[in-house]
């Protein structure tokens, strides 16, 4: 596709990765983009690079606008390699007067590329820079989601270049939110938040408050992945506020991993109990559902019930991997319970309960059930009763 002018003298010069299907351990079935932006002013400025294999694609787009050698400044909002992989080649090509980054960004660039001789210009929150007719202002966003992360705000055009925030893994030849199927894009935004930014939710809340206190007049949000927000800014900002504050639907998930279907039968009984309380419920078999899709549903659900058979004194492999993945993403303010079948030792349910305790889930009364081998009708009735307790807790929350 041709280079896209997103505002007068401001261009998208990124790259589209149609083929990537795994990113940060989660599935990206719609690919992604590595967004970068060029501001043509008295000081021509490039904001961000792209993943190393896409360097030539980025340079082709820049050449449609200007000779790359005329770029004066390079701003690095984020040093992760999907945005800085092409940095060494770009530095060699354009030889900028200055390379702007945060204090932690300078350290990260040196640690990645071992080039202390580059023309670093370190900036902090509130610092601004004249490009000639325009000015940019910088805002550090540490741990959203790396220590080096920062935003760049183009004051006259009111564009917030937001690094990895407000983005999604979504490959498209369209660049703007009003050109795509917004519900589909928002689904990918939720997945991105759940699998990247979830652990940093308190910092997201703080960031939203900081942006409000700075009274930035934002007309466009240009992230480093996915589409650019120019029409539905409130939609994505309100979603981030809801996700980061723990607002979610009064729904429940029954997530399980089964060996010989006994735990599956228990999961179905738990779901029936939940449905009896009127709580919408999804049944998610980890043998059929990718962990990243399950995490997306956890972001939006109030209740989480986990079930696993026991194997080798532990959890089934898919559940063990999911628990490790989930604990790293730190979901919060959830109502929980556990269940599972076993043959002779039965440790799985205790391990699931401990994981929920570590995450500070609110466990319902009599929150765990385990049964030896194939569940009896009495055991299934107990599972249904467990589901009802979880449903009642959700309704009373």
TAMODA-V699229 format. One record per pair of residues at least 24 apart in sequence whose ideal C-beta (glycine too) atoms are under 8 Angstrom apart, sorted by sequence separation. I is the first residue (numbers start at 1). J is the second residue. If there is no record, write none. Layout:
<<I	J> <I	J>>
This chain:
<<12	36> <13	37> <34	58> <38	62> <69	93> <72	96> <73	97> <74	98> <75	99> <76	100> <91	115> <141	165> <168	192> <279	303> <346	370> <365	389> <12	37> <13	38> <40	65> <46	71> <49	74> <68	93> <69	94> <71	96> <72	97> <73	98> <74	99> <75	100> <76	101> <84	109> <88	113> <167	192> <334	359> <336	361> <364	389> <11	37> <40	66> <44	70> <45	71> <68	94> <69	95> <72	98> <73	99> <74	100> <75	101> <79	105> <87	113> <335	361> <336	362> <337	363> <346	372> <364	390> <10	37> <11	38> <38	65> <44	71> <45	72> <46	73> <48	75> <49	76> <73	100> <78	105> <88	115> <91	118> <123	150> <128	155> <252	279> <254	281> <256	283> <258	285> <304	331> <332	359> <334	361> <335	362> <336	363> <337	364> <10	38> <11	39> <38	66> <44	72> <45	73> <46	74> <47	75> <48	76> <58	86> <84	112> <251	279> <252	280> <253	281> <254	282> <256	284> <257	285> <294	322> <298	326> <323	351> <327	355> <331	359> <332	360> <334	362> <335	363> <336	364> <342	370> <344	372> <10	39> <11	40> <43	72> <44	73> <45	74> <46	75> <48	77> <52	81> <76	105> <79	108> <84	113> <100	129> <208	237> <250	279> <251	280> <252	281> <253	282> <254	283> <255	284> <256	285> <257	286> <258	287> <274	303> <319	348> <323	352> <326	355> <330	359> <335	364> <338	367> <339	368> <340	369> <341	370> <342	371> <343	372> <364	393> <9	39> <10	40> <43	73> <45	75> <47	77> <48	78> <51	81> <55	85> <79	109> <250	280> <251	281> <252	282> <254	284> <256	286> <257	287> <291	321> <295	325> <304	334> <306	336> <310	340> <337	367> <338	368> <339	369> <340	370> <341	371> <342	372> <343	373> <6	37> <9	40> <51	82> <55	86> <81	112> <249	280> <251	282> <253	284> <255	286> <274	305> <287	318> <291	322> <295	326> <303	334> <304	335> <305	336> <306	337> <307	338> <309	340> <310	341> <327	358> <336	367> <337	368> <338	369> <339	370> <340	371> <341	372> <342	373> <362	393> <9	41> <50	82> <51	83> <53	85> <54	86> <58	90> <164	196> <165	197> <208	240> <286	318> <299	331> <302	334> <303	335> <304	336> <305	337> <306	338> <307	339> <308	340> <309	341> <310	342> <313	345> <316	348> <323	355> <327	359> <341	373> <13	46> <38	71> <50	83> <52	85> <76	109> <79	112> <164	197> <192	225> <208	241> <286	319> <298	331> <301	334> <302	335> <303	336> <305	338> <306	339> <307	340> <309	342> <310	343> <314	347> <315	348> <319	352> <326	359> <341	374> <14	48> <17	51> <49	83> <51	85> <52	86> <55	89> <59	93> <192	226> <291	325> <295	329> <305	339> <313	347> <314	348> <341	375> <15	50> <48	83> <49	84> <50	85> <51	86> <55	90> <270	305> <291	326> <310	345> <14	50> <15	51> <49	85> <50	86> <102	138> <204	240> <205	241> <208	244> <286	322> <295	331> <298	334> <310	346> <315	351> <17	54> <49	86> <52	89> <189	226> <270	307> <310	347> <311	348> <314	351> <315	352> <49	87> <100	138> <102	140> <104	142> <108	146> <188	226> <310	348> <15	54> <108	147> <165	204> <204	243> <205	244> <255	294> <309	348> <310	349> <102	142> <108	148> <204	244> <205	245> <267	307> <308	348> <16	57> <49	90> <107	148> <185	226> <253	294> <266	307> <308	349> <15	57> <104	146> <165	207> <185	227> <201	243> <202	244> <15	58> <104	147> <105	148> <201	244> <308	351> <14	58> <46	90> <104	148> <201	245> <253	297> <263	307> <308	352> <339	383> <13	58> <105	150> <198	243> <201	246> <253	298> <263	308> <307	352> <15	61> <102	148> <193	239> <197	243> <263	309> <306	352> <14	61> <36	83> <101	148> <102	149> <180	227> <189	236> <193	240> <197	244> <262	309> <339	386> <13	61> <34	82> <46	94> <102	150> <179	227> <253	301> <12	61> <13	62> <34	83> <101	150> <186	235> <190	239> <194	243> <251	300> <252	301> <255	304> <258	307> <260	309> <306	355> <337	386> <11	61> <46	96> <177	227> <182	232> <186	236> <189	239> <193	243> <251	301> <252	302> <253	303> <255	305> <256	306> <257	307> <258	308> <259	309> <306	356> <145	196> <176	227> <177	228> <248	299> <249	300> <251	302> <252	303> <253	304> <254	305> <255	306> <256	307> <257	308> <258	309> <13	65> <145	197> <175	227> <176	228> <177	229> <178	230> <248	300> <249	301> <250	302> <251	303> <252	304> <253	305> <255	307> <256	308> <257	309> <259	311> <304	356> <337	389> <144	197> <174	227> <175	228> <176	229> <177	230> <178	231> <182	235> <186	239> <190	243> <248	301> <249	302> <252	305> <254	307> <337	390> <11	65> <43	97> <172	226> <176	230> <177	231> <178	232> <248	302> <336	390> <145	200> <166	221> <170	225> <172	227> <176	231> <177	232> <335	390> <73	129> <144	200> <160	216> <167	223> <169	225> <170	226> <243	299> <143	200> <166	223> <167	224> <168	225> <169	226> <170	227> <259	316> <304	361> <3	61> <73	131> <158	216> <160	218> <165	223> <167	225> <168	226> <177	235> <257	315> <258	316> <335	393> <3	62> <144	203> <158	217> <159	218> <162	221> <164	223> <167	226> <168	227> <177	236> <257	316> <335	394> <143	203> <144	204> <158	218> <159	219> <160	220> <162	222> <163	223> <164	224> <3	64> <75	136> <142	203> <158	219> <159	220> <160	221> <161	222> <162	223> <163	224> <164	225> <257	318> <2	64> <3	65> <141	203> <157	219> <158	220> <159	221> <160	222> <161	223> <162	224> <257	319> <335	397> <144	207> <153	216> <157	220> <159	222> <166	229> <256	319> <153	218> <257	322> <80	146> <141	207> <79	146> <255	322> <270	337> <78	146> <79	148> <270	339> <78	148> <166	236> <78	149> <139	210> <166	237> <77	149> <78	150> <139	211> <267	339> <77	150> <266	339> <77	151> <166	240> <266	340> <77	152> <139	214> <165	240> <266	341> <263	339> <75	152> <263	340> <263	341> <262	341> <83	163> <305	386> <259	341> <305	387> <258	341> <77	161> <80	164> <78	163> <305	390> <45	131> <75	161> <77	163> <78	164> <246	332> <43	130> <246	333> <303	390> <43	131> <303	391> <42	131> <43	132> <41	131> <42	132> <303	393> <41	132> <42	133> <45	136> <303	394> <39	131> <41	133> <302	394> <41	134> <39	134> <302	397> <39	136> <195	292> <198	295> <194	292> <195	295> <191	292> <194	295> <195	296> <198	299> <191	293> <194	296> <266	369> <191	295> <194	298> <47	152> <191	296> <194	299> <266	371> <190	296> <193	299> <269	375> <281	387> <276	384> <187	296> <190	299> <262	371> <265	374> <266	375> <190	300> <265	375> <273	383> <277	387> <262	373> <269	380> <273	384> <276	387> <277	388> <279	390> <262	374> <269	381> <272	384> <273	385> <275	387> <276	388> <279	391> <48	161> <262	375> <266	379> <270	383> <273	386> <274	387> <278	391> <47	161> <266	380> <269	383> <270	384> <273	387> <274	388> <277	391> <39	154> <48	163> <265	380> <269	384> <272	387> <273	388> <276	391> <277	392> <279	394> <267	383> <270	386> <271	387> <273	389> <274	390> <275	391> <279	395> <266	383> <270	387> <273	390> <274	391> <277	394> <278	395> <269	387> <273	391> <277	395> <270	390> <37	161> <9	134> <199	328> <201	330> <199	329> <198	329> <199	330> <201	332> <35	167> <198	330> <198	331> <254	387> <195	329> <194	329> <32	169> <33	170> <31	169> <32	170> <33	171> <252	390> <30	169> <31	170> <32	171> <33	172> <252	391> <30	170> <31	171> <28	169> <30	171> <83	224> <82	224> <252	394> <251	394> <10	154> <250	394> <250	395> <23	169> <78	224> <7	154> <10	157> <77	224> <250	397> <8	157> <10	159> <20	169> <7	157> <7	159> <6	159> <18	171> <17	171> <16	171> <16	172> <16	173> <30	188> <12	175> <26	191> <6	175> <26	195> <6	176> <25	195> <4	175> <24	195> <1	173> <24	196> <48	224> <37	222> <35	222> <35	223> <36	224> <35	224> <34	224> <35	225> <34	225> <35	226> <33	225> <32	225> <33	226> <35	228> <32	226> <12	222> <7	220> <6	220> <6	222> <12	228> <6	228> <6	230> <27	290> <26	290> <26	291> <27	292> <25	291> <26	292> <27	293> <25	292> <26	295> <25	325>>
